[in-house]
Every structure is written in C-alpha cells, then in structure tokens.
Amino acid sequence: MISGGQQNVDVAVITSAALPWRTGPAYLSLRQAAGLRALGLRVSYVAPWVPPRAQAWLWGAPRFVTASEHATWLTAEAQAMTGGPAPTVLHYRGHASRRLRSIVPVQDVFGVVPSARAVILAEPEHLCWFPRTRPRRAVEARTVLGLVMTNYGHYIRHSGIPGANGLAHLAMLGHRRLIRAHTDIVVPLSPVVADVTVGHPGLVEARATGVLADYARVPPVTPETRGVYFLGRLVWDKGLAEVIALAGRTGIAIDIRGDGPDGAAIRAHARRTGAPVRFLGASAAPWTHMRDDRVFVNPSRSEVLCTATADALVAGRHVVLADCPANMPFAAYPNAHRFSDLDGAVIALSHALRTPPAPPDAVRRDFDWERACARLAALSGLDGPAAASRRDACSI
C-alpha cells in the first residue's frame, strides 16, 4: 500500500491518470478535487504512482523518484488551480501499459482510501480492472459515485485487431458489470458512453465538470485574431489526420499543441503532405497561448466530453467539431460548428474565420467550475439536495 497518513475525510477522488500526463481524466480529477476542497470539504486525491522507469513513456522523462515527490508536485498544481488549500494526495500502485495506452491499477484502489463520506471514481470501470478490487458493500462510504469519461468501445473498434466489434461489445458488458458492482450512481459525461450505465442509476449530462476561470480571462477575439489551433494528445484517434488534411486543403496554417505516443508518425505524415501545420508541443497552461487564436479545430470522434472544446468556448473562440454523439452537449452554443466530412470542415472553418464569435455568456454559466463542484458534492451526498438528486436519478 502506498499512502500518507490516513484520516477521515468528506470525499476521496480516485483517478485513473494523473498529471503531468496530460489526459482528460488527469486534468478533470485534479480540478474536481481542488474545487471540492475550495468548497470547504476535506478531500483526499488518490492518484496512480508509476515508478521512474515508466515515467518517460508517460510524460517524456522520469520526473519523480518517489511517490511523495509526485504528491508534492500535485499539491502545488492543485493550489495553483484555486489559490487556496489543496487536497491531501495519496497513491495506489499503477502500471503504465504501452499496449493499452493506460495506467492500470495493480492493487485494490479502495485500499488506500481513508474512511470517507463519499468516494468519486474518475473512470470507475477502469479503476476496477484489478480483479481483487473490493465490492461496493465493503467500501466505507455513504456514496460511491462514478464519472464515466472514456469511450473504450471506440478505441477497441478502431484498433485494427481481429474481431474488434465483438471485443468492444464484450468490453461494454464487462464495464457495465464492474460499474454495478462498485458504484451507487454514475454520471456519463455525454450520451456516447451511456450504454455502460444501463440498468444502474445514472444521470446523463449532469454537468459535473467545468472550465478553469483562466479561460474566461483570455482577451476576446478581434478582427485581427486569425489563429487556428488543435490541442490534445498526439494519437491518431484524436483526428490528427483530418487536422492535417484540413490545413492542406485550405492552405490555412494550423498550430498543433500537445504530445503523445503517435507524435513522430503524425509529424512524418504532415511533412509528407506538405500541409501548413506547426507542432508546438505540450503546455501546462494552454490559456496563455490563446490570445491570437480564433478557432479551435477538433475532428476527434473518440471523445466523451472534450475538455479542450469547453475551454475554447469559454474563452470566446469558435470551435469546429466532428458531428458525433460526443459533441451533442456543445450543439446549443452558437460558436460550435459541426461537420461530417472534410468538405463540411472546410465550410465550417471558413465561416468561423469570417464571423465574429457570439458572446460566451451561456457556456460560461453552464461550465462554471464552482457550480460544477457544488453539483458533484450534491450528487455525492455531501449536502442537503443530494438525497433528492439521487432519488431523481433515472435508469438509462
């Protein structure tokens, strides 16, 4: 067991991935833990510890010799998010799997959680892959809530392995079983992953995530703001081939920000096509680079609820998105422009470049981080409205 001094807490947030690995669950879980702490709750943040020899694959180079060093770094990151006190950081043992492109728990993640009023699982199905994970009835908490945020079916179906469609179906059934066995209620971040909650209490689009206030402070778009960018992990599943094709078709330069395991192959593909793209690497503070950006391009169909899309909308930028179920939560916002093929992407990008963005008031209200954390606390049974929220949960 890897942990610090354990004590009773209000809520423990357990994550399947942790910064500085720049993935959605890593960002969102730390933001949620920091936000819940800012509400005055006692919070433990439980993250995977990956030994130094595996850290190079995750974030480019070994950075932490011990789990306590990683905990100190995560504490500073959490404090920077809210400017206030940080959650207590604990670790469970994880294995960085290149084949699965994931951090896999190699112990019962509940074993390092102190007695808590509530436990929040970022990717509950993933966190419970370890076969000896204790069942819900053995967890000392009033509520165990899961946030379903990864479209595993998409990754399996597009993996190229034989029988991929059948394997995706089996994975969905297995994840559905794990969620039932280990949680009381789940929140799918968008309808695209609602299939794993069938027969189990779940709230679709309960808006349990938000956007850091830094994005609302990005200077607004002016007629001179012309930049176009992509932000995300450099893996083919994120739609990088379409980003490059769009730049090549239009001749419009697109900045690509991020890094990942397919980075070298993606860069080589861009060189072969001669498309006007620039690879600018990853950033710990993307909002600091958005002053000259007008349009965020995100053709990915593997997302569940893309954090970078919400960030761009809150910053008052246009977004050009694939027309798929994962992007339905953004459809109501006037600065979101969806496309179904490359011709449609060209039209959407052209429109975004010649049209001033609409005021982002609605999306800033909907993705307010403090409201999202208060809602998450309520769903977890940490305040008065929680019981009513759970009673109203519908099976989907």
C-alpha positions in Angstrom: 0.0 0.0 0.0 1.3 3.5 -0.9 -0.3 6.2 1.1 0.3 9.1 3.5 -1.1 9.4 7.0 -4.8 8.4 6.6 -7.6 10.2 8.3 -11.3 10.5 7.9 -12.3 12.8 5.0 -15.5 14.1 3.4 -14.7 12.9 0.0 -11.9 10.9 -1.8 -11.4 11.5 -5.5 -9.7 8.5 -7.2 -8.3 8.9 -10.6 -7.1 6.5 -13.3 -4.5 9.0 -14.6 -2.6 11.9 -13.0 -0.7 15.0 -14.2 1.8 15.6 -15.6 0.3 13.0 -18.0 -1.9 15.3 -20.0 -5.1 13.3 -20.4 -8.7 14.3 -19.7 -9.1 12.2 -16.5 -5.9 13.6 -15.1 -6.9 17.2 -15.6 -10.6 16.8 -14.6 -10.0 14.7 -11.5 -7.4 17.1 -10.0 -9.7 20.1 -10.9 -12.6 18.4 -9.2 -10.6 17.5 -6.1 -9.2 21.1 -5.8 -12.7 22.5 -6.4 -14.3 20.3 -3.7 -11.5 21.4 -1.4 -12.3 25.0 -2.2 -15.9 24.4 -1.1 -14.5 23.7 2.4 -14.7 19.9 2.2 -11.9 17.6 3.5 -10.6 15.9 0.3 -8.2 13.1 -0.5 -6.9 12.9 -4.0 -5.9 9.3 -4.8 -3.7 9.0 -7.9 -1.6 6.2 -9.5 2.1 6.0 -8.7 4.2 4.9 -11.7 7.8 4.1 -11.0 10.5 6.3 -12.6 11.4 3.7 -15.3 7.9 4.0 -16.8 7.6 7.8 -16.5 9.5 8.5 -19.7 6.7 6.9 -21.8 4.0 8.9 -19.9 5.5 12.4 -19.9 8.7 12.4 -21.7 11.3 11.8 -18.9 11.5 10.5 -15.4 10.5 13.3 -13.0 9.7 11.8 -9.6 11.9 9.4 -7.7 9.3 8.7 -5.0 5.6 8.9 -4.6 6.0 11.7 -2.1 7.8 13.9 -4.7 4.8 13.3 -7.1 2.4 14.2 -4.2 4.2 17.4 -3.5 4.1 18.4 -7.2 0.4 17.5 -7.5 -0.3 19.6 -4.3 1.3 22.6 -5.9 -0.8 22.1 -9.1 -4.0 21.9 -7.1 -3.2 25.1 -5.2 -2.5 26.9 -8.4 -5.9 26.0 -9.7 -7.9 27.6 -6.8 -5.4 29.7 -5.0 -6.5 28.0 -1.8 -5.7 24.9 0.3 -5.1 21.7 -1.6 -6.4 18.2 -1.1 -4.3 15.5 0.6 -2.6 13.4 -2.1 -2.4 9.6 -1.7 -1.2 7.0 -4.2 -2.0 3.5 -5.3 0.3 1.3 -7.3 -0.1 1.6 -11.1 1.4 0.0 -14.2 1.9 2.1 -17.4 0.8 -0.2 -20.2 2.1 0.8 -23.6 -0.2 -1.7 -25.2 -3.3 -0.4 -23.6 -2.0 3.2 -23.5 -3.3 3.5 -20.0 -2.2 3.3 -16.4 -3.6 0.1 -15.0 -4.1 -0.4 -11.2 -2.2 -3.2 -9.7 -3.9 -3.1 -6.4 -7.3 -2.5 -4.9 -7.7 1.3 -5.3 -10.1 1.4 -2.4 -7.4 0.0 -0.1 -5.6 3.4 0.1 -8.8 5.4 0.7 -9.4 6.7 4.2 -12.8 6.4 5.7 -14.9 8.9 3.7 -18.5 10.1 3.5 -18.2 9.8 -0.3 -15.9 8.4 -2.9 -15.7 9.7 -6.5 -14.2 7.4 -9.2 -12.9 9.1 -12.3 -13.3 6.2 -14.8 -14.9 3.6 -12.4 -14.7 0.8 -14.9 -11.0 1.4 -15.5 -10.2 1.7 -11.8 -11.8 -1.6 -11.1 -9.9 -3.7 -13.7 -7.8 -5.1 -10.9 -9.5 -8.5 -10.2 -9.3 -8.3 -6.4 -10.9 -4.8 -6.1 -13.3 -4.9 -3.2 -17.1 -4.7 -3.9 -19.2 -1.7 -3.1 -20.6 -3.2 0.1 -17.0 -3.4 1.6 -16.2 0.3 1.0 -16.6 2.6 4.0 -18.5 5.4 2.4 -22.2 6.5 2.2 -21.9 7.1 -1.6 -19.7 5.8 -4.3 -20.1 7.9 -7.5 -18.5 7.1 -10.8 -17.7 9.6 -13.6 -17.7 7.7 -17.0 -15.5 9.7 -19.3 -13.7 7.4 -21.8 -15.1 5.8 -24.9 -13.4 2.5 -24.7 -15.7 1.0 -27.3 -14.4 3.5 -29.9 -10.8 2.7 -29.2 -11.3 -1.0 -29.5 -13.4 -0.8 -32.7 -10.7 1.2 -34.4 -7.8 -0.8 -33.1 -7.5 -2.9 -36.2 -7.4 -6.1 -34.1 -9.4 -9.1 -35.4 -13.0 -9.3 -34.1 -12.8 -5.7 -32.8 -16.6 -5.1 -32.9 -17.2 -8.2 -30.8 -14.5 -7.3 -28.4 -15.9 -3.8 -28.0 -19.3 -5.3 -27.1 -17.7 -7.7 -24.6 -15.8 -4.7 -23.0 -19.0 -2.8 -22.7 -20.7 -5.7 -20.9 -17.7 -6.2 -18.6 -17.6 -2.5 -17.8 -21.3 -2.4 -17.1 -20.8 -5.3 -14.6 -17.9 -3.5 -12.9 -19.9 -0.3 -12.6 -22.8 -2.1 -11.0 -20.5 -3.9 -8.6 -18.6 -0.9 -7.4 -20.8 2.2 -7.5 -24.1 3.6 -6.3 -24.6 6.1 -9.1 -22.7 7.1 -12.3 -22.6 10.2 -14.4 -21.7 9.6 -18.0 -20.2 12.9 -19.2 -22.0 12.6 -22.5 -24.6 10.3 -24.1 -21.9 8.4 -26.1 -21.0 6.3 -23.0 -24.4 6.0 -21.5 -24.6 2.3 -22.7 -22.4 1.2 -19.8 -24.9 2.5 -17.2 -28.0 0.7 -18.5 -29.9 -0.8 -15.5 -27.9 1.2 -13.0 -28.8 4.7 -11.6 -27.2 7.3 -13.8 -27.5 10.9 -14.7 -26.7 11.8 -18.3 -25.1 15.3 -18.7 -25.3 16.2 -15.0 -22.5 18.7 -15.9 -20.1 17.5 -13.2 -17.2 19.2 -15.0 -16.3 22.9 -15.5 -13.6 25.1 -17.0 -10.9 27.0 -15.2 -11.6 30.7 -14.8 -8.3 31.5 -16.6 -10.0 30.8 -19.9 -12.7 33.4 -19.3 -9.9 35.9 -18.9 -8.4 35.3 -22.3 -8.6 38.6 -24.3 -11.6 38.5 -26.7 -11.4 37.9 -30.4 -10.8 41.0 -32.6 -10.9 41.3 -36.4 -7.1 40.8 -36.4 -7.3 37.5 -34.4 -6.8 34.8 -37.1 -5.1 31.9 -35.4 -6.4 28.3 -35.8 -5.2 25.5 -33.5 -5.7 21.9 -32.3 -5.0 20.9 -28.7 -4.8 17.3 -27.5 -2.8 14.2 -27.2 -0.9 13.3 -30.4 -2.6 10.0 -31.1 -4.4 9.1 -34.4 -7.7 8.6 -32.6 -7.8 12.3 -31.9 -8.3 13.1 -35.6 -4.8 14.4 -36.4 -5.0 13.1 -40.0 -8.1 15.2 -40.5 -6.4 18.3 -39.0 -3.5 17.9 -41.4 -5.9 17.3 -44.3 -7.9 20.4 -43.5 -4.7 22.5 -43.4 -3.6 21.0 -46.7 -7.0 21.6 -48.4 -7.4 25.2 -47.3 -3.8 26.4 -47.1 -4.7 27.8 -43.7 -1.9 27.3 -41.1 -3.0 25.3 -38.0 -1.0 25.1 -34.8 -0.9 21.7 -33.2 -0.3 21.8 -29.4 0.3 18.6 -27.5 2.4 15.5 -27.5 1.8 11.7 -27.4 2.9 8.3 -28.5 1.9 8.8 -32.1 3.7 12.1 -32.3 6.6 11.0 -34.5 4.3 9.3 -37.0 2.0 12.3 -37.1 4.8 14.7 -37.7 6.2 12.5 -40.5 2.7 12.4 -42.2 2.5 16.2 -42.0 5.9 16.5 -43.7 4.9 14.1 -46.5 1.7 16.1 -47.2 3.4 19.5 -47.0 0.4 20.8 -45.1 1.0 24.1 -43.3 0.9 22.8 -39.7 3.2 23.7 -36.8 3.9 21.3 -33.9 4.3 23.5 -30.8 4.5 20.8 -28.1 2.5 20.5 -24.9 1.7 23.3 -22.5 0.8 23.2 -18.8 -1.2 26.5 -19.2 -2.9 26.4 -22.6 -4.9 29.6 -22.0 -1.6 31.6 -22.1 -1.2 30.8 -25.8 -4.8 31.6 -26.9 -4.5 35.4 -27.3 -4.0 35.2 -31.1 -6.3 32.2 -31.6 -9.8 32.5 -33.2 -10.7 28.9 -34.0 -10.2 25.5 -32.3 -10.4 22.6 -34.6 -11.3 19.2 -33.1 -12.2 16.4 -35.5 -11.9 13.7 -32.9 -14.7 11.2 -32.6 -13.2 9.3 -29.7 -14.0 11.9 -27.1 -16.7 11.7 -24.4 -16.8 15.4 -23.4 -13.8 17.2 -24.8 -12.3 19.4 -22.1 -10.4 21.5 -24.7 -13.6 22.2 -26.6 -15.3 23.5 -23.4 -12.1 25.6 -22.7 -12.2 27.2 -26.1 -15.9 28.0 -26.0 -15.5 29.6 -22.5 -12.6 31.7 -24.0 -15.0 33.0 -26.6 -13.5 31.1 -29.5 -15.1 29.4 -32.4 -14.8 25.6 -32.4 -15.0 23.4 -35.5 -16.2 19.9 -34.4 -17.0 16.5 -35.7 -20.7 15.8 -35.9 -20.9 12.9 -33.5 -22.8 12.0 -30.2 -19.9 13.0 -28.0 -20.2 16.6 -29.2 -24.0 16.9 -28.7 -23.5 18.7 -25.4 -21.9 21.6 -27.3 -24.6 21.8 -30.1 -26.6 24.5 -28.4 -23.8 27.1 -28.3 -23.6 29.4 -31.3 -19.8 29.3 -31.6 -19.8 25.5 -32.1 -19.8 24.4 -35.8 -20.1 20.7 -36.6 -19.1 18.9 -39.7 -19.5 15.4 -41.1 -16.7 15.3 -43.7 -13.7 17.2 -44.9 -15.8 19.4 -47.2 -18.0 20.3 -44.3 -14.9 21.1 -42.2 -13.7 23.5 -44.9 -17.1 25.3 -44.9 -17.2 25.5 -41.1 -13.7 26.8 -40.8 -14.3 29.4 -43.4 -17.4 30.6 -41.6 -15.6 30.8 -38.3 -12.8 32.8 -39.8 -15.1 35.5 -41.2 -17.7 35.6 -38.5 -17.3 37.3 -35.1 -17.8 34.8 -32.2 -21.1 35.3 -30.2 -20.8 36.3 -26.6 -19.9 33.2 -24.5 -22.2 34.0 -21.5 -24.3 30.8 -21.7 -21.3 28.4 -21.9 -19.5 30.3 -19.1 -22.6 29.8 -16.9 -23.0 26.2 -17.8 -19.4 25.3 -17.3 -18.8 27.3 -14.2 -16.3 25.3 -12.2 -17.7 26.2 -8.7 -21.2 25.3 -9.8 -19.9 22.0 -11.2 -18.2 21.1 -8.0 -21.2 22.0 -5.9 -23.3 19.8 -8.1 -20.8 17.0 -7.8 -20.9 17.4 -4.0 -24.7 17.2 -4.0 -24.7 14.1 -6.2 -22.2 12.5 -3.8 -24.4 13.1 -0.8 -22.3 15.9 0.7 -25.0 18.4 1.2 -28.8 18.8 1.6 -30.0 18.5 -2.0 -28.1 15.3 -2.6 -30.8 12.9 -1.5 -33.3 14.4 -3.8 -30.8 14.4 -6.6 -30.2 10.7 -6.2 -33.9 9.9 -5.9 -34.4 11.7 -9.2 -31.7 9.7 -10.9 -33.1 7.8 -13.8 -32.0 4.4 -15.2 -30.8 4.7 -18.8 
